[in-house]
Amino acid sequence: EAYDHPTVVKALAGVGLEHLEPHLDKVDRWDRELTDDEKQCLAFARVVLQRPGWVVANDALDVLDPTSRARIRTLFSNELAEVGIINIGRDHPETGFYLHNLHLVMDSGGQKFEPEREHGTAEPPKSTAESLPAE
């Protein structure tokens, strides 16, 4: 009710769920009716409508079929370009979608995040003395 019909239809179409338009007023157990891929896409349609500043996705993009993943990435590259996305999972290397990648690594000082180098591997850990802040 917070969004008009054309806006909802556009959000659904943007994620490949335009076939749900005739069912917008239908009350049902949608968790049983929709596939897992459709449920994930529906969550991204909600992002299109709500336009948060940031989205944190835990493997949400990784589990989508390639066509759906491409649609969602196109949305974030165009219509949702102002929305930041943090994906906890794997980026498919052929896409180059994420501007920055961090890897959780273990070193003698404990767990830490390190930026990814150009060739897809984490930078080698620095010694504990180098990674501690100066006092």
C-alpha positions in Angstrom: 0.0 0.0 0.0 3.0 2.3 0.4 3.8 2.1 -3.3 1.5 2.6 -6.3 0.8 -0.2 -8.7 3.1 0.9 -11.5 6.0 1.4 -9.2 5.6 -2.1 -7.8 5.3 -3.6 -11.3 8.4 -1.8 -12.4 10.4 -3.2 -9.4 9.2 -6.7 -10.1 10.0 -6.4 -13.8 13.5 -5.2 -12.9 14.3 -8.4 -11.1 12.5 -10.7 -13.6 9.3 -11.2 -11.7 6.8 -9.5 -14.0 4.8 -12.7 -14.1 3.7 -12.0 -10.5 1.8 -8.8 -11.5 -1.6 -10.5 -11.8 -1.2 -11.9 -8.3 -0.3 -8.7 -6.4 -3.6 -8.6 -4.5 -3.6 -12.4 -3.9 -3.1 -13.5 -0.3 -1.3 -16.9 -0.3 1.6 -18.8 1.3 4.1 -17.2 -1.1 7.0 -18.9 0.8 5.5 -22.2 -0.6 4.6 -20.9 -4.0 7.9 -19.1 -5.0 11.1 -20.8 -5.9 14.2 -20.0 -3.9 15.5 -17.9 -6.8 12.2 -16.0 -7.0 12.3 -15.3 -3.2 15.8 -13.8 -3.5 14.7 -11.7 -6.5 11.7 -10.5 -4.5 14.0 -9.3 -1.8 15.9 -7.3 -4.3 12.6 -5.9 -5.7 12.0 -4.6 -2.2 15.4 -2.9 -2.3 14.4 -1.2 -5.5 11.3 0.1 -3.7 12.8 1.1 -0.4 16.1 2.4 -1.7 18.3 1.9 1.5 21.7 3.5 1.7 23.3 0.1 2.1 22.4 -3.6 1.5 24.2 -6.4 3.3 23.7 -9.7 1.4 24.8 -13.0 2.8 25.4 -15.2 -0.3 22.2 -13.7 -1.8 23.8 -13.0 -5.1 25.9 -16.2 -5.1 22.8 -18.5 -5.1 21.0 -16.8 -7.9 20.9 -18.4 -11.4 23.2 -16.6 -13.9 20.3 -14.7 -15.6 18.9 -13.4 -12.3 22.3 -12.5 -11.0 23.0 -10.5 -14.1 19.7 -8.6 -13.7 20.4 -7.7 -10.1 23.9 -6.6 -10.9 22.6 -4.4 -13.7 20.1 -2.8 -11.3 23.0 -2.0 -8.9 25.1 -0.6 -11.7 22.3 1.6 -13.0 19.1 2.3 -11.1 20.6 1.5 -7.7 24.1 2.9 -8.3 23.8 5.1 -5.2 23.1 2.1 -3.0 26.1 0.4 -1.4 26.3 -3.3 -1.3 28.3 -5.5 1.0 28.2 -9.2 -0.1 29.3 -11.8 2.3 30.2 -14.6 0.0 32.0 -15.2 -3.3 32.1 -12.9 -6.3 32.1 -14.7 -9.6 35.4 -13.7 -11.0 34.1 -13.3 -14.6 31.9 -10.4 -13.6 34.2 -7.9 -11.8 31.1 -6.4 -10.2 32.6 -5.5 -6.8 35.0 -2.6 -6.7 36.8 -3.9 -3.6 37.3 -7.4 -2.1 38.4 -8.1 1.4 39.4 -11.6 2.6 39.3 -12.7 6.3 42.7 -14.3 7.0 44.5 -15.7 10.0 48.0 -14.5 10.9 50.0 -14.6 14.1 48.0 -11.6 15.4 44.6 -13.2 14.9 41.9 -12.8 12.2 42.0 -9.7 10.1 40.7 -8.5 6.7 43.1 -7.9 3.9 42.5 -6.3 0.5 42.6 -8.5 -2.6 45.5 -8.1 -4.9 45.1 -7.7 -8.7 45.4 -11.4 -9.4 42.7 -12.5 -7.0 44.7 -13.5 -4.0 45.0 -11.8 -0.6 48.1 -9.8 0.1 50.6 -11.8 2.2 50.2 -11.1 5.9 52.5 -8.6 7.5 54.4 -9.4 10.6 52.6 -8.8 13.8 54.7 -5.8 14.6 53.8 -4.2 11.2 50.1 -4.8 11.6 49.8 -3.3 15.1 49.0 0.4 15.4 51.8 2.7 16.5 51.5 3.8 20.2 
